[in-house]
Amino acid sequence: MLSDRELTWNLCNELVAGEIATRCLIVSYLIHRLPGKYGDEILEDLKKVNYDAGYVAGKNAAKAIGKNDLVTLGELFGGTKVFSPEIVEITEDRAVIHWRRCPVPTLVPAFKDEGLSEDYLKTVCPIMELFDNGFVEGWNPELEIQTPPDVGETGLQKNGKFCTVIISKRRK
């Protein structure tokens, strides 16, 4: 039983990656199946749900940590070992992080079983990334994030080396 022993970083990363992949798989199936039954407007609901879940998580994380500044958030995003991150830049105004691993592309075989191609990631990733948008705004409404679909660097999904995440202060 896991509660009787300490978790290693590797095991913790595997478990978190598995949970992220599971959440993505559920949402991916919903994205694929629900529009046929309820129309394309259901996709807007799925986007909102992902954003709202991220917002609550970000707000709770800031409360638990006790601060909600950009540097702390950048370190949090840059310390998420499951994504094998590299903090490229971090200041009080901006954080640039390269994620070098992602559990989402591991779902491609499940997509193919569902009759979908690898290109389905182009549909799924922008919806899943809304969790991160919500997280950042829940953490601190004065911050914003550009996720890989926004930055145009979804290279990891295209067998590249990384996806870029940029967190910055919201322009007034």
Protein Blocks (a to p, Z undefined) as FASTA:
>chain_A
ZZlpccdfklmmmmmmmmmmmmmmmmmmmmmmmmmmnojklmmmmmmmmmmmmmmmmmmm
mmmnopacfklmmmmmmmmmknopadfbdcfkbccdddfbdfklmmmmmmmmnopafklm
mmmmmmmmmmmmmmmmmmomkbccddfklnopaklmnopabdcdddddddZZ
